[in-house]
Amino acid sequence: MADVDIEQITKTLIERFTQPQQFIFWYDNQGEFQDKLPEIRAALQGVAEVVVLKMGYQLAIKRQLLAFPQNKKALVYSPDPQPALAQDHLRSVMLYSGSFTADSREILRKDLALPVSLRVFINDHMKFFDSKERRQRFSTYDLQSYLVVPEFAIMAAVARLKQPLVDFFDILQLVLDAGVDDNAILRNFERYQVADRFWLELKTRFGYASDTPNLPDFVIGLYLTTAYQQMRQSFPTNLSKYDFSHNLANVQTLVQQFSSRNQGKQPDHFKQLAQYVWQTVDGRRIFADTKIENIAKADVFPQFDKMLLLWIQERLTLTDVDSQLNGRSIGEFTKWRSDNTHYGKAEYQKLYQMMRKAWYLVRDLRSVSFDNQSQAKLLNEYITKGYRTDTDYRKFIRNYREIENPDPYVSTKALVDGTYVNKFLNEGISAWTQQLDFNSIDPVHLQQNFYKNHISAEQNRIVVIISDAFRFEAAKELEKQLGQSDQVKDLKMDYLVTGLPSVTYMGMPAMLPHRTLNLVDKTLRVDGQPAVNREQRQAILQAQNTNSAAYALDDLKSAPSAEIRAKFAGKEVVYIYHNQIDTTADNLKSEDSTFQATDEAIAEIRLMISRLRTLSISHVLVTADHGYLYRDSPLEEADKITIDQTAGEFKSQRYLVTNQDIKKLGIGRQRLGDLLGNDDARYVYYPKTANVFHAPGGVNYVHGGASLQEMLVPLLDVRTTTNRSTAQDVRLELVNASKRITSLTVPVVLRQSEPIGATVIPAEFNLYFVDEQGQQISGLITINANSQSTEVRDRIQHAEIILANRHYDKTAAYYLIIKNKNPQVHDQQKIPFDMDIADLSDFDF
């Protein structure tokens, strides 16, 4: 024990040298303090010289000592035992000298501030205490947390527990983290003689007993017991050796803690052990006949999620959208699973979201009929709820593209694609094109009247963000996001109907101030002037109002605030052009990223509005030049319409501008002069379904035609405030009638304080019990507080917290902790509970 604190040794020696003896002999039998001689020599400087006695040098040392002056003292240190009398040539000197011995174990005990009762424990585990680094780790733990079972502190040090309070469940989780194969922590438990105590704890706490205990069998028992308990199923007799049901509370507590510990982490040790257990016991076989309703109750194995997702796929394929699992619809179940289960929150979250969107789409389109609807009704149906189907499809495809292995879900993909294209697009577009009459559309909703109706009469500065191909459904999502901020004081969503063809070279100029619009080649001239680029459009704006400007959003988003402030100074009308979607989607190589670009566009516009708000630019209109159609499934030849093209005409997949008088099934037309208010005799032809014309270009992303997705663009009016946000995380309140614990299963009733809104932010909370030392004594559960309902009953949640099966002192304090998971929010409640539980254990902790 060469590196223990020697302060006590040197203090004792200095006191001894105040006595008459000139020499003090110290025989350190095992040489434990040999490497501390420099420190001892330094401490005794001016008091006594340190003389080292080695085997074979006794006579030389004797002559040296006898030559010492009477007033000079010496410590004679030998790293060896005192020799027998016949070989001890210094025995005569020792007769008039003093002797000293150091008990390293006692010094260690005092150094670690351990009570006398642990002397035997130290003596039995000197191999562990032989390392300064291990002693240092041991010394960081709170004595009271391991005093009854001091081996726990050695286990904690070996496992590198990084908290002062020592708890066996925390140690066990570190052991589990190390895996079942060649576990280094268990090897060191053996080396430092605490393995027997470890296995005894598993027997006592979990009922795991074996003549040859091993971690793989314990882990199998842990997972299988949890699975059958969650499913409320009896344990199979052929697996009875893994049945820990008699110690269920401890199993549940440990599994909850271990699952929470690994939630969202890589590697996920909880999942790794689950995979090991599944393969070892052949989980596919033993759970093959288990009812899906029971599988739905369990979440310990990731394979259960695969089984559930395939069951949902089967239901959707059969159009059985009314099926329920344990009282929840497929939509409710997928959300519950992704909010509340270990794998649902992590790797299967996108799959559950994907299936939920598929369910919404199939359910909503099951009973949709577009027959005999007027143009006004078709428009109203789309802006109130129909747009959601486009959003559901977009999010389904995004999730499908992002999952690691989509192959098992190709039938769901085929179902969603087919339902969306055939039922929603083809039937919906057919109904719309049959009723399409520009003369019956309120002029205030016509895109070409935008400047006159929404800009010219505005008295204060107004900013218009025109995002290329920003669909109405995407703007609805932007509206929802903005509505969650209390710094947005007013939001109004309206719509505009584009002309035809619904393309950029028509839409962008149409929203400028004008008296006449004329299409020359592929340029829509504004009062005879081209408006192809931003500079030309700015000139047209300034001709109407000199205090106007046009900027690119890409230039502004990276500009310093001072530069933006200078650009907007004195400006009354500012157009900001944004091209995130069309520049990505209108390219055969990147059209697969159309929906990703849509999400990015939403984010970029929201951030620009937020940045303008900080510069006191408070009124913004968000609109678009046109929308788009996107289908992820490949087009068949039958979906393509062949029309010959002659000189002077221009054609794309969704439109043809020509003088020809074409009469062909499945094609509609509008006179261009009627659309532009001039005498242009040409026609704009378009498919009357989601079909396309044979033309160069992409095949999945198209625009220019006559569908609501292409022609209906948003007009989102946003007004912000520069006031500081007062938004705060929602609180979770305990509303239990009783705060008395009478069993290991503690029911809790929780109320979300307020509905989620602009000033109330959703939050997740961890709930668990602790003792008066702050040590966790239960499993951990997570509650999502995200309800927008104004009804209090809808914001009530019921849950159960499982306490570990141990001795509880009825006179001690215990607390329920409700803690916001957001580390930036310091919201933690500590609610006292009275312990009135029977002593269910026959052992002492």
C-alpha positions in Angstrom: 0.0 0.0 0.0 2.8 2.3 -1.1 0.7 5.2 -2.1 -1.7 5.8 0.8 -1.6 9.2 2.4 1.5 9.2 4.7 0.6 12.4 6.6 -0.4 10.4 9.7 2.9 8.4 9.5 5.2 11.4 9.4 3.2 13.2 12.0 3.6 10.2 14.4 7.4 9.9 13.6 8.0 13.6 14.3 6.3 13.2 17.7 8.4 10.1 18.4 11.6 12.0 17.7 10.8 14.5 20.4 11.6 11.7 22.9 15.2 10.8 24.0 15.8 7.9 21.6 18.4 8.8 18.9 17.3 6.1 16.5 14.0 4.6 15.5 13.9 1.3 13.6 11.0 0.6 11.1 10.9 -2.9 9.6 8.3 -2.6 6.8 7.9 -6.3 6.2 6.4 -6.1 2.7 8.1 -2.9 1.6 4.7 -1.2 1.3 6.1 2.3 1.9 9.4 2.0 0.1 8.4 4.3 -2.7 7.2 6.9 -0.2 10.7 7.4 1.2 11.3 10.7 -0.7 8.1 12.1 0.9 9.1 10.8 4.4 12.6 12.1 4.0 11.3 15.6 3.1 8.8 15.6 6.0 11.6 14.6 8.5 14.1 17.2 7.2 15.6 19.0 10.2 14.2 16.3 12.5 16.0 13.1 11.5 18.0 11.6 8.7 16.4 8.6 6.9 18.8 5.7 6.6 17.7 2.8 4.4 18.7 -0.7 5.7 19.0 -3.4 3.0 19.8 -7.1 3.3 23.6 -7.7 3.5 24.5 -4.2 4.7 23.8 -4.5 8.4 27.4 -4.1 9.5 28.0 -1.1 7.3 24.8 0.6 8.6 25.9 -0.2 12.2 29.2 1.6 11.7 27.4 4.5 10.1 24.9 4.9 13.0 27.7 4.6 15.7 29.5 7.4 14.0 26.5 9.7 14.4 26.9 12.7 16.8 24.8 12.4 19.9 22.5 15.2 18.8 21.8 13.7 15.4 18.8 11.4 15.0 17.9 8.9 12.3 15.0 6.8 11.1 16.3 3.4 10.1 13.9 2.0 7.4 14.1 -1.5 6.1 11.8 -2.8 3.3 12.4 -6.3 4.7 11.3 -8.2 7.8 13.6 -8.0 10.9 16.2 -10.9 10.7 16.5 -13.6 13.2 18.6 -12.9 16.3 21.7 -14.8 15.0 21.7 -12.7 11.8 20.7 -9.4 13.4 23.9 -7.4 13.8 21.9 -4.3 14.8 20.1 -5.9 17.7 22.4 -4.2 20.2 21.7 -0.8 18.8 17.9 -1.5 18.8 18.1 -2.2 22.6 18.5 1.5 23.3 16.5 2.8 20.3 12.8 3.0 19.4 10.8 0.9 17.0 7.9 1.9 14.6 5.4 -0.1 12.6 2.7 1.2 10.2 -0.6 -0.6 9.6 -1.4 0.2 6.0 -5.0 -1.1 6.3 -5.7 1.1 9.3 -4.1 4.1 7.6 -6.3 3.3 4.5 -9.5 3.1 6.6 -8.8 6.4 8.2 -7.8 7.9 4.9 -11.2 6.9 3.4 -13.0 8.0 6.5 -14.5 4.6 6.9 -15.9 3.4 10.3 -14.0 0.8 12.4 -16.7 -1.8 11.5 -15.3 -1.9 7.9 -11.7 -3.0 8.9 -12.4 -6.6 8.0 -14.0 -5.5 4.7 -10.8 -3.6 3.9 -8.6 -6.5 4.8 -10.6 -8.9 2.7 -10.4 -6.6 -0.4 -6.8 -5.3 -0.3 -6.3 -6.4 -3.9 -8.9 -3.8 -5.0 -7.4 -1.1 -2.7 -3.9 -1.7 -3.9 -4.6 0.9 -6.7 -4.6 4.7 -5.9 -6.9 5.3 -8.9 -9.4 2.7 -7.7 -9.2 4.1 -4.1 -9.9 7.6 -5.5 -13.0 6.4 -7.3 -14.2 4.5 -4.2 -13.7 7.7 -2.1 -16.2 9.7 -4.2 -19.2 7.6 -3.1 -21.5 8.6 -0.2 -20.7 6.3 2.7 -24.4 6.0 3.9 -25.4 4.7 0.5 -23.2 1.6 0.8 -22.5 1.2 4.5 -24.7 -1.9 4.9 -23.3 -3.6 1.8 -19.8 -2.1 1.2 -19.2 -4.4 -1.7 -21.5 -2.1 -3.6 -18.9 0.7 -3.5 -16.3 -1.6 -5.1 -18.8 -2.6 -7.7 -19.6 1.0 -8.4 -15.9 1.9 -8.7 -15.2 -1.0 -11.0 -18.2 -0.2 -13.2 -17.3 3.5 -13.0 -20.6 4.8 -11.6 -20.5 8.6 -12.0 -22.7 9.7 -9.1 -22.1 9.9 -5.4 -25.1 7.8 -4.3 -24.4 4.1 -4.8 -27.5 2.0 -5.9 -27.4 -1.6 -7.0 -29.8 -0.9 -9.9 -27.5 1.8 -11.3 -24.5 -0.6 -11.0 -26.5 -3.4 -12.7 -27.4 -1.1 -15.6 -23.7 -0.4 -16.2 -23.0 -4.1 -16.2 -25.8 -4.6 -18.8 -24.3 -1.8 -20.9 -21.1 -3.9 -21.1 -22.9 -6.7 -22.9 -23.3 -10.4 -22.3 -20.2 -11.5 -24.1 -16.9 -11.3 -22.2 -18.2 -8.7 -19.8 -15.1 -6.8 -18.5 -17.0 -5.5 -15.4 -18.0 -9.0 -14.3 -14.4 -10.2 -14.8 -13.2 -7.4 -12.5 -16.0 -8.3 -10.0 -14.3 -11.7 -9.8 -10.8 -10.3 -9.6 -11.8 -8.0 -6.7 -13.9 -10.6 -4.9 -17.4 -9.0 -5.1 -18.8 -11.4 -7.8 -20.5 -13.7 -5.2 -22.2 -10.6 -3.7 -23.3 -9.5 -7.1 -25.0 -12.9 -7.9 -26.5 -13.0 -4.4 -28.2 -9.6 -5.1 -29.6 -10.9 -8.4 -31.0 -13.9 -6.5 -32.5 -11.8 -3.7 -33.9 -9.0 -5.8 -35.0 -10.8 -9.0 -35.2 -14.5 -8.0 -32.4 -15.5 -10.3 -30.7 -18.6 -8.8 -28.3 -21.0 -10.5 -25.4 -23.2 -9.6 -23.5 -21.5 -12.3 -25.0 -18.0 -12.6 -24.3 -16.1 -15.8 -25.4 -12.8 -17.2 -27.0 -14.2 -20.5 -29.5 -16.3 -18.5 -30.3 -13.3 -16.3 -30.9 -11.0 -19.2 -33.1 -13.5 -20.9 -35.2 -13.8 -17.8 -35.4 -10.0 -17.5 -36.7 -9.5 -21.0 -39.0 -12.5 -21.2 -40.6 -11.7 -17.8 -41.2 -8.1 -19.0 -42.7 -9.2 -22.3 -45.2 -11.7 -20.7 -46.0 -9.2 -17.9 -46.7 -6.4 -20.5 -48.9 -8.8 -22.5 -50.7 -10.1 -19.3 -49.9 -13.6 -20.4 -48.8 -16.6 -18.3 -45.2 -17.7 -18.6 -44.6 -20.8 -20.7 -43.7 -23.8 -18.6 -40.8 -24.8 -20.8 -39.2 -21.4 -20.1 -39.9 -21.4 -16.4 -36.3 -21.0 -15.4 -36.4 -17.5 -16.9 -39.6 -16.6 -15.0 -38.9 -13.7 -12.5 -42.6 -12.9 -12.0 -42.4 -13.3 -8.3 -40.1 -10.3 -8.2 -42.0 -8.4 -10.9 -41.7 -4.9 -9.3 -38.0 -5.0 -9.4 -38.0 -6.4 -13.0 -40.3 -3.6 -14.1 -38.3 -0.9 -12.3 -35.0 -2.1 -13.7 -36.3 -2.4 -17.3 -38.0 1.0 -17.2 -34.7 2.6 -15.9 -32.6 0.7 -18.4 -34.9 1.6 -21.3 -34.9 5.3 -20.4 -31.2 5.3 -19.9 -30.7 4.1 -23.5 -33.5 6.1 -25.1 -32.2 7.9 -28.2 -28.6 6.8 -27.6 -26.2 5.1 -29.9 -25.4 2.4 -29.3 -28.7 1.4 -27.8 -27.7 -1.2 -25.3 -31.3 -1.9 -24.4 -31.9 -2.9 -28.0 -28.7 -4.9 -28.3 -29.7 -7.1 -25.4 -33.2 -7.4 -26.8 -31.8 -8.7 -30.1 -29.6 -11.1 -28.3 -32.5 -12.5 -26.2 -34.8 -12.8 -29.3 -32.2 -14.7 -31.3 -31.2 -17.0 -28.3 -34.7 -18.1 -27.4 -36.0 -18.0 -31.0 -38.6 -15.2 -30.3 -40.2 -15.6 -33.7 -41.2 -19.2 -32.7 -42.3 -18.6 -29.2 -44.4 -15.5 -30.0 -45.7 -16.9 -33.4 -49.2 -17.6 -32.0 -49.5 -14.6 -29.8 -52.5 -12.4 -30.6 -51.7 -9.1 -32.1 -53.7 -7.4 -29.4 -51.2 -8.8 -26.9 -48.2 -8.0 -28.9 -49.5 -4.4 -29.1 -49.2 -4.1 -25.3 -45.5 -5.0 -25.2 -42.5 -3.0 -26.3 -39.5 -4.9 -25.0 -38.5 -6.4 -28.4 -38.1 -4.4 -31.6 -39.6 -7.3 -33.5 -42.9 -6.6 -31.9 -43.0 -3.2 -33.7 -42.2 -5.0 -37.0 -45.2 -7.3 -36.4 -47.5 -4.4 -35.6 -46.5 -2.4 -38.6 -47.1 -5.4 -40.9 -50.5 -5.9 -39.3 -51.4 -2.3 -40.0 -50.2 -2.7 -43.6 -52.5 -5.7 -43.9 -55.5 -3.8 -42.5 -54.8 -0.9 -44.9 -54.4 -3.2 -47.9 -57.9 -4.6 -47.1 -59.1 -1.0 -46.7 -60.1 -2.0 -43.1 -59.5 1.5 -41.8 -61.9 1.0 -38.9 -59.8 -1.7 -37.2 -58.7 -1.0 -33.6 -55.9 -2.2 -31.4 -56.9 -2.3 -27.7 -59.5 0.4 -28.1 -57.3 2.7 -30.3 -57.8 3.4 -34.0 -54.8 2.9 -36.2 -54.2 6.6 -36.2 -54.4 6.8 -32.4 -52.4 3.6 -31.9 -49.5 4.7 -34.2 -49.2 8.0 -32.4 -49.4 6.4 -29.0 -46.7 3.9 -30.0 -44.4 6.6 -31.3 -44.9 8.8 -28.3 -44.7 6.2 -25.5 -42.6 3.1 -26.4 -38.8 2.6 -26.5 -38.5 1.7 -30.2 -41.5 3.8 -31.3 -39.7 6.9 -30.1 -36.5 6.1 -32.0 -35.9 3.9 -35.0 -39.6 3.0 -35.7 -40.9 6.6 -35.2 -40.8 7.4 -38.9 -42.4 4.1 -39.8 -45.3 4.8 -37.4 -45.6 8.3 -38.8 -45.6 6.9 -42.3 -48.3 4.4 -41.5 -50.4 7.1 -39.7 -50.3 9.3 -42.9 -51.2 6.2 -45.0 -54.1 5.5 -42.7 -55.3 9.2 -42.9 -55.1 9.2 -46.7 -56.9 5.8 -47.2 -59.5 6.7 -44.6 -60.3 10.1 -45.9 -60.5 9.1 -49.5 -62.6 6.0 -48.8 -65.8 8.0 -48.9 -64.8 11.0 -51.0 -66.9 11.8 -54.0 -66.3 14.6 -56.5 -69.4 13.9 -58.5 -71.9 16.8 -59.2 -70.0 19.4 -57.2 -69.9 23.0 -58.3 -66.6 24.9 -58.8 -67.2 26.9 -55.7 -67.8 23.8 -53.6 -64.8 22.0 -55.0 -62.7 25.1 -54.1 -64.1 25.3 -50.6 -63.7 21.6 -49.9 -60.1 21.8 -50.9 -59.1 24.9 -48.9 -60.9 23.6 -45.8 -59.8 19.9 -45.7 -58.9 18.5 -49.1 -55.4 20.0 -49.0 -54.6 17.7 -46.0 -54.5 14.7 -48.4 -51.7 16.4 -50.4 -49.9 17.0 -47.1 -50.5 13.4 -45.9 -49.1 12.1 -49.2 -46.1 14.4 -49.0 -45.2 13.3 -45.5 -45.8 9.7 -46.3 -43.3 9.8 -49.2 -40.8 11.8 -47.1 -40.9 9.1 -44.4 -40.8 6.3 -46.8 -37.7 7.7 -48.5 -36.0 8.2 -45.1 -36.5 4.7 -43.6 -33.6 2.4 -43.7 -35.3 -0.6 -45.3 -38.6 0.2 -47.1 -38.9 -3.2 -48.8 -41.4 -4.7 -46.3 -43.7 -1.8 -46.9 -43.9 -1.8 -50.7 -47.5 -2.8 -50.6 -48.4 0.1 -48.4 -46.5 2.4 -50.8 -48.4 0.9 -53.8 -51.7 1.4 -52.0 -51.0 5.0 -51.1 -49.7 5.9 -54.6 -52.7 4.2 -56.3 -55.3 5.7 -54.0 -53.7 9.2 -54.2 -53.3 9.3 -57.9 -56.5 7.5 -59.0 -58.9 8.5 -56.4 -57.7 12.0 -55.4 -55.8 13.4 -58.3 -57.6 11.8 -61.3 -61.1 12.1 -60.0 -60.5 15.5 -58.3 -58.8 17.1 -61.3 -61.5 15.7 -63.6 -64.3 17.3 -61.5 -62.4 20.6 -61.3 -61.6 20.8 -65.1 -65.3 20.0 -65.9 -66.4 23.0 -63.8 -63.5 25.4 -64.5 -64.9 28.8 -65.4 -62.7 31.8 -64.7 -65.6 34.2 -65.1 -67.3 32.7 -62.0 -64.2 33.1 -59.8 -64.4 36.2 -57.6 -61.9 38.7 -59.1 -60.4 39.3 -55.6 -59.1 35.7 -55.8 -57.6 36.0 -59.3 -53.8 36.1 -59.2 -53.5 38.8 -61.8 -55.4 41.2 -59.6 -53.0 40.6 -56.7 -51.3 44.0 -56.7 -54.4 46.0 -57.2 -56.3 44.2 -54.5 -53.7 43.6 -51.8 -50.8 46.0 -52.4 -51.8 49.3 -54.0 -54.2 50.3 -51.2 -51.8 49.4 -48.4 -50.8 52.5 -46.4 -47.9 51.0 -44.4 -44.8 49.1 -45.5 -45.6 45.6 -46.8 -43.3 42.7 -47.8 -44.4 40.1 -50.2 -42.5 36.7 -50.3 -43.2 34.9 -53.5 -42.0 31.4 -53.3 -41.8 29.5 -56.6 -44.1 26.4 -56.6 -45.1 26.9 -52.9 -48.4 25.0 -52.8 -51.4 25.9 -50.7 -51.0 22.8 -48.6 -47.4 23.7 -47.7 -48.5 27.2 -46.7 -51.1 25.7 -44.4 -48.2 23.9 -42.6 -46.3 27.2 -42.4 -49.4 28.9 -41.0 -49.6 26.2 -38.3 -46.0 26.7 -37.4 -46.3 30.5 -37.2 -49.5 30.1 -35.2 -47.4 28.5 -32.4 -45.5 31.7 -31.8 -46.8 34.5 -29.6 -44.7 36.9 -31.6 -47.1 36.4 -34.6 -50.1 38.5 -33.6 -52.3 37.9 -36.6 -52.6 35.2 -39.3 -55.1 35.1 -42.1 -55.1 32.5 -44.9 -56.7 33.2 -48.2 -56.0 31.9 -51.7 -55.4 33.0 -55.3 -56.2 31.2 -58.5 -53.5 31.4 -61.1 -54.1 31.8 -64.8 -53.1 29.1 -67.4 -50.6 27.8 -68.0 -49.8 27.7 -64.3 -46.1 28.3 -64.7 -43.5 30.8 -63.5 -43.3 32.9 -66.6 -47.0 33.6 -66.2 -47.4 33.8 -62.4 -44.5 36.0 -61.5 -45.4 38.9 -63.9 -49.1 38.6 -63.1 -48.5 39.7 -59.5 -46.8 43.0 -60.6 -48.8 46.2 -61.1 -50.1 46.3 -64.7 -52.8 47.5 -67.0 -52.2 44.9 -69.7 -50.7 41.4 -69.9 -49.6 39.9 -73.2 -47.9 36.6 -73.8 -45.1 36.8 -76.4 -43.2 33.6 -76.9 -42.7 32.4 -73.3 -42.6 35.9 -71.9 -45.6 37.5 -70.3 -45.2 41.2 -71.0 -46.4 43.7 -68.3 -47.6 46.8 -70.1 -45.4 45.8 -73.0 -42.3 45.3 -70.7 -40.6 42.0 -70.0 -40.6 40.8 -66.4 -38.3 37.8 -66.7 -35.8 38.6 -64.0 -35.7 40.4 -60.7 -34.2 43.6 -62.1 -37.0 43.9 -64.6 -39.6 43.2 -62.0 -38.1 45.8 -59.7 -38.2 48.4 -62.4 -42.0 47.7 -63.0 -42.6 47.9 -59.2 -40.7 51.2 -59.0 -42.6 52.6 -62.0 -45.8 52.2 -59.9 -44.2 53.2 -56.5 -40.7 54.6 -56.4 -40.2 53.3 -52.9 -40.3 49.7 -54.0 -37.6 47.0 -54.2 -37.1 43.4 -55.2 -34.7 41.1 -53.5 -33.8 37.4 -53.5 -34.4 35.5 -50.3 -31.2 33.6 -50.7 -29.3 36.9 -50.6 -31.1 38.2 -47.6 -30.9 35.1 -45.4 -27.1 35.3 -45.2 -26.9 39.1 -45.1 -26.0 40.9 -41.8 -28.8 42.7 -40.1 -27.4 46.1 -40.8 -27.4 45.3 -44.5 -31.0 44.2 -44.5 -32.0 47.2 -42.5 -30.3 49.4 -45.1 -32.0 47.6 -48.0 -35.5 48.1 -46.4 -34.9 51.7 -45.3 -37.6 54.0 -46.8 -39.2 51.2 -48.8 -42.9 50.8 -48.9 -43.3 47.7 -51.1 -40.7 45.0 -51.1 -41.0 41.8 -53.1 -38.8 38.9 -52.0 -38.4 36.1 -54.5 -37.7 32.6 -53.2 -36.9 29.6 -55.4 -36.3 26.5 -53.2 -38.9 24.1 -54.6 -38.9 24.7 -58.3 -35.1 24.9 -58.7 -34.9 21.4 -57.1 -38.0 19.7 -58.5 -37.9 21.0 -62.1 -34.8 18.9 -62.8 -34.9 15.3 -63.8 -31.9 14.4 -61.6 -33.3 15.9 -58.4 -37.1 15.8 -58.8 -37.1 12.9 -56.2 -36.3 15.6 -53.6 -39.4 17.7 -54.3 -41.0 17.0 -50.9 -37.7 17.6 -49.1 -37.4 20.9 -50.9 -40.9 21.8 -49.8 -40.0 21.2 -46.2 -36.9 23.3 -46.6 -39.0 26.1 -48.2 -41.4 26.1 -45.3 -38.4 26.4 -42.9 -36.7 29.1 -44.9 -39.8 31.3 -45.2 -40.5 31.0 -41.5 -37.0 32.0 -40.6 -37.1 35.0 -42.9 -40.3 36.2 -41.4 -38.8 35.8 -37.9 -35.7 37.7 -39.0 -37.7 40.5 -40.5 -39.7 40.7 -37.3 -36.5 41.5 -35.3 -35.9 44.4 -37.7 -39.4 45.8 -37.0 -40.7 44.6 -40.4 -44.0 43.3 -39.3 -46.4 42.8 -42.3 -45.6 40.0 -44.7 -47.7 38.3 -47.4 -46.6 34.9 -48.5 -47.8 33.6 -51.9 -46.6 31.7 -54.9 -46.5 31.9 -58.7 -47.9 28.4 -59.1 -48.2 25.0 -57.4 -47.3 21.6 -58.7 -48.4 17.9 -59.0 -46.1 15.2 -57.7 -46.6 11.5 -57.8 -43.9 9.2 -56.6 -45.0 6.2 -58.7 -43.7 5.9 -62.3 -46.0 7.1 -65.1 -47.2 4.5 -67.5 -47.5 5.0 -71.2 -51.2 5.0 -70.7 -50.8 8.2 -68.6 -49.2 10.1 -71.4 -51.2 11.9 -74.1 -49.7 12.4 -77.6 -50.4 15.7 -79.4 -48.4 16.9 -82.3 -46.7 20.2 -81.9 -46.2 22.8 -84.7 -44.0 25.8 -85.1 -44.8 28.7 -82.8 -46.4 26.5 -80.2 -45.0 25.7 -76.8 -45.8 22.6 -74.9 -44.9 21.0 -71.6 -46.1 17.9 -69.8 -49.2 19.7 -68.4 -50.1 22.3 -71.1 -50.0 23.3 -74.7 -50.4 26.8 -76.1 -51.5 26.8 -79.7 -53.8 28.2 -82.3 -55.0 24.7 -83.2 -58.5 23.6 -82.7 -57.9 20.3 -80.9 -60.8 18.1 -80.0 -59.5 15.0 -78.2 -60.9 13.0 -75.3 -59.4 13.9 -71.9 -58.2 17.3 -72.9 -59.7 20.7 -71.8 -59.0 24.2 -73.0 -59.3 27.9 -72.2 -58.9 30.8 -74.6 -55.8 32.7 -73.7 -57.4 36.1 -74.4 -60.1 35.4 -72.0 -57.6 34.6 -69.3 -55.4 37.7 -70.0 -58.2 40.1 -70.8 -57.0 40.7 -74.4 -57.7 39.5 -77.9 -55.2 36.7 -78.0 -57.0 33.9 -80.0 -54.7 31.1 -78.9 -55.8 28.3 -76.6 -54.3 26.8 -73.5 -54.9 23.0 -73.6 -54.4 20.8 -70.5 -55.1 17.2 -69.5 -58.4 16.8 -67.6 -56.8 14.3 -65.2 -53.4 13.9 -63.7 -52.2 12.6 -67.0 -49.4 14.4 -69.0 -48.6 15.3 -72.6 -45.7 13.6 -74.2 -43.0 16.3 -73.7 -39.4 16.6 -72.6 -38.7 17.0 -68.9 -39.4 15.4 -65.6 -42.2 12.9 -65.1 -43.0 12.9 -61.4 -42.9 16.7 -60.7 -45.0 18.6 -63.2 -46.9 21.9 -63.3 -48.6 24.3 -65.7 -51.9 22.4 -65.9 -55.4 22.9 -64.5 -55.6 21.2 -61.1 -56.2 22.7 -57.8 -52.7 21.6 -56.7 -51.2 23.7 -59.6 -53.6 26.6 -59.8 -54.5 27.3 -56.2 -51.8 29.2 -54.5 -51.7 30.6 -50.9 -52.2 34.1 -49.8 -51.0 34.1 -46.2 -51.2 37.4 -44.4 -48.7 37.5 -41.4 -48.5 40.3 -38.9 -45.8 40.1 -36.2 -44.8 42.0 -33.1 -41.3 43.0 -31.8 -42.4 42.2 -28.2 -40.3 39.6 -26.4 -41.9 36.2 -26.4 -43.7 35.2 -23.2 -44.1 31.6 -24.4 -43.3 29.0 -21.7 -43.3 25.2 -21.5 -46.6 23.8 -20.3 -46.6 22.5 -16.8 -47.7 19.0 -15.6 -49.7 19.0 -12.4 -50.4 16.0 -10.1 -54.1 15.8 -9.2 -54.1 12.6 -7.2 -56.7 12.5 -4.5 -54.2 10.8 -2.2 -50.5 11.1 -1.8 -50.1 7.9 0.2 -48.2 4.9 -1.2 -49.8 1.6 -0.3 -48.3 -0.8 -2.9 -45.4 -1.1 -5.2 -47.6 0.0 -8.1 -48.3 3.7 -7.6 -51.1 5.2 -9.7 -50.7 8.9 -10.6 -53.2 11.2 -12.2 -51.7 14.2 -14.1 -53.2 17.3 -15.6 -51.7 19.4 -18.4 -52.0 22.9 -17.0 -53.2 24.6 -20.2 -53.9 23.9 -23.8 -51.0 24.1 -26.1 -51.0 27.4 -28.0 -49.0 30.5 -28.9 -47.8 31.1 -25.4 -47.8 27.5 -24.1 -45.2 25.1 -25.6 -45.5 21.3 -25.6 -43.2 19.5 -23.2 -42.1 16.0 -22.2 -41.7 15.1 -18.5 -39.9 12.3 -16.7 -41.6 11.0 -13.6 -40.0 8.8 -10.9 -39.8 8.4 -7.1 -36.8 9.2 -4.9 -35.9 8.7 -1.3 -34.8 11.4 1.1 -31.2 11.1 -0.2 -32.3 11.7 -3.7 -31.8 8.1 -4.8 -34.2 6.9 -7.5 -36.3 4.0 -6.1 -38.7 3.4 -9.0 -38.9 3.0 -12.7 -39.0 6.1 -14.9 -42.0 7.0 -17.1 -42.3 9.7 -19.7 -45.4 11.8 -20.1 -46.1 13.9 -23.3 -48.0 17.1 -22.5 -49.1 18.2 -26.0 -52.8 18.5 -26.0 -54.4 21.5 -27.6 -57.9 20.7 -26.2 -59.6 23.4 -24.1 -61.5 20.6 -22.3 -59.8 19.8 -19.0 -60.8 16.1 -19.2 -58.9 15.8 -22.5 -55.8 17.0 -20.7 -55.9 14.4 -17.9 -53.5 11.4 -18.2 -53.4 8.3 -16.0 -50.1 6.4 -15.4 -48.5 4.0 -13.0 -45.0 4.1 -11.5 -43.5 0.9 -10.2 -41.4 1.0 -7.1 -38.4 -1.3 -6.5 -39.2 -4.2 -4.1 -37.1 -3.3 -1.1 -37.5 -2.2 2.5 -39.3 1.1 3.0 -39.1 3.1 6.2 -42.6 4.5 7.0 -41.0 7.3 8.9 -38.7 8.4 6.1 -39.5 11.0 3.4 -40.2 10.0 -0.2 -40.9 12.2 -3.2 -42.4 12.1 -6.7 -40.2 13.9 -9.1 -41.9 15.6 -12.2 -39.0 16.9 -14.3 -39.2 18.7 -17.7 -36.9 16.7 -20.1 -35.7 19.9 -21.7 -32.3 20.7 -20.1 -32.8 24.4 -20.9 -36.0 24.6 -18.8 -35.5 24.4 -15.0 -38.9 22.9 -14.1 -38.7 20.2 -11.5 -41.4 19.4 -9.0 -40.6 17.5 -5.8 -43.9 16.3 -4.3 -43.8 14.5 -0.9 -45.6 11.2 -0.5 -46.3 9.2 2.7 -45.1 5.6 2.7 -47.6 3.2 4.0 -46.5 0.0 2.2 -46.1 -3.4 3.8 -42.6 -4.7 4.2 -42.6 -7.2 1.3 -38.9 -8.2 1.6 -37.4 -10.6 4.0 -33.9 -9.2 3.6 -32.1 -6.2 4.8 -30.6 -3.5 2.6 
